[in-house]
Amino acid sequence: MNAIGRRLSEVRASATMAMTARAIQLRREGRDIVSLSVGEPDFPVFPHVEQAVVEALRSGKTKYTAPNGIAELREAIADWMAREVGIRWPISQIVATSGAKQALYNACMALLDEGDEAIIPNPYWVSYPEMVRLAGAKPVDLQLRQSDGWAPHAADLERVLTPRTRLFIFSSPSNPTGAVWSEDTLRRLARVLERHPRVVILSDDIYDKLVYGGVKATNILQVAPELQARTVLVNGCSKAYAMTGLRLGWACGPAEIISGMNKVQDASTSNPSSLSQHAAIAALRGPQEPLEAMRVQFEKRRHLMVDLLRKVPGVEAHEPDGAYYIFADFSTLLGKKYRGEKIGTSSRLAEILLEDFGVATVQGSAFGREGFLRLSFATSEPDIRKAMERVARCATAVE
Ligand SMILES: Cc1ncc(COP(=O)(O)O)c(C=O)c1O
C-alpha cells in the first residue's frame, strides 16, 4: 500500500525552497554563503505596516474573520485595484487569501477537474504545474523563446489549446525570466482566447509593481476588457510591500469563480491571518513612497548584477524588465568539466556553485528550462558583488 495518495506522487517539492533550505543549513555550519535563491525582498515591512500589526494585536484583532477576509480589507483591495488596474470589483467578488499562492491554488481547485488541461508558459514559476497536478489536471507547456524576450507567440498558444483546456495561467512580470509582456503581445493572446470560451484566464500579477527602465506592466484586462467575465486577477502584499512572511494575497474575478474559491478556502484554511489583514489595509491605503524607494534599489541592483554577469566568460544575461530575477544562460558551461567531472545539468552546476563557491542559485530545470540558472537580485549590493566574483571563479574553474 502507498503511504501517500496517487495525486501527490505526481507532485514535486519546490526546488527554490530546497535550495534556500540547503543554503541556510550550510550557513548554520559556519559557511559563508551568499543566497541568490530566495524570492523575497530583503527589506523590512514598512513602518506604518508594522504599526498596524502592533495595533491590531493590542486591540484584540486576533479572532477568526469571515473566510474571504474582513470587509474593510476587501474595500481597500477594491480601491487599490481601481487605482492600479482601472477596474472596480464589488467586494463580494474579492477573496483575501494566505498569500497569492493560496489564491492561485484555490483557483486551480475551484476550476479544474480530472482530465482538464492548464496551459502554462515555460519557463514557469515552480508552483504552477504542481498546483495543477494537485487538482488532478494536466499542465501543458507553452514554450517561450529567449530570442523573443520570453514573450509568447499567439500562434503557439493556439497550437496548445484543446477542447480540454480549462485554464491559462501566466505571470507578467514573470518569475523566473523577469519578462514583461507588451500590450501588443497581450492583445494578440486575448484575440486567441476570445475564440475559446471555456478557458479561464488566471493572471498572476504579484510582481506588477516591480518594473524597471520606465516599463509598465499592462494587465490583460486593460487591453481586453471583454475577457473580464472569465478572468481572475491574483495579487498580494508579498513582493510590493515586502510582506512575504505575513502571507496576504487576494483574487478578484467573476462572482461564480470567486464563490468557488471561497468554498475551497472555507473547507481548508478559513481566513488569512487577522493581523496580516490589518497589515494589508495599512499597506494598500498608506503611503506608497517606501515601495518606490525599494523599487529604485532593485533597479540599481539589477543593473549591477547584469553588468557583472556579462563579464563572466560563457554566461549570457539579459536585463529583465520586472520582478527581481535574472534568468541567465549558462548552457555553454554544461558538458564541460569541473575537477574532472563532466557537468551534465543546471542542477549539478547549481550544486557546485553552492557547495564549492558559496553561492545559492536555482537551476533552470526547476522552471522547466535546462541550461539556465535563476539569480535573484533581491539582495544587497555588496552581496551581489561577492556572489558575481564567485560565479566568475566557478566559470573559470570549468574547462
Ligand atoms: C510568480 C509568483 N506568484 C506567486 C508567488 C507567491 O506569492 P505569495 O508569497 O504572496 O504567496 C510567487 C512567489 O515567489 C511568485 O514568484
The ligand as a Tripos MOL2 file, in Angstrom:
@<TRIPOS>MOLECULE
LIG
   16    16     1     0     0
SMALL
NO_CHARGES

@<TRIPOS>ATOM
      1 C1          5.0470   34.1780   -9.8300 C.3       1 LIG1
      2 C2          4.7240   34.0750   -8.3730 C.ar      1 LIG1
      3 N1          3.4380   34.0060   -7.9960 N.ar      1 LIG1
      4 C3          3.0990   33.9040   -6.7060 C.ar      1 LIG1
      5 C4          4.0620   33.8540   -5.7160 C.ar      1 LIG1
      6 C5          3.6330   33.6720   -4.2870 C.3       1 LIG1
      7 O1          3.3510   34.8480   -3.6490 O.3       1 LIG1
      8 P1          2.8940   34.8350   -2.1280 P.3       1 LIG1
      9 O2          4.1130   34.8860   -1.2960 O.co2     1 LIG1
     10 O3          2.0360   36.0670   -1.9870 O.co2     1 LIG1
     11 O4          2.1040   33.6050   -1.8960 O.co2     1 LIG1
     12 C6          5.4100   33.9150   -6.0570 C.ar      1 LIG1
     13 C7          6.4490   33.8190   -5.0070 C.2       1 LIG1
     14 O5          7.5960   33.5650   -5.2330 O.2       1 LIG1
     15 C8          5.7500   34.0370   -7.4200 C.ar      1 LIG1
     16 O6          7.0310   34.0990   -7.8080 O.3       1 LIG1
@<TRIPOS>BOND
     1     1     2 1
     2     2     3 ar
     3     2    15 ar
     4     3     4 ar
     5     4     5 ar
     6     5     6 1
     7     5    12 ar
     8     6     7 1
     9     7     8 1
    10     8     9 2
    11     8    10 1
    12     8    11 1
    13    12    13 1
    14    12    15 ar
    15    13    14 2
    16    15    16 1
@<TRIPOS>SUBSTRUCTURE
     1 LIG1         1 GROUP 0 **** ****
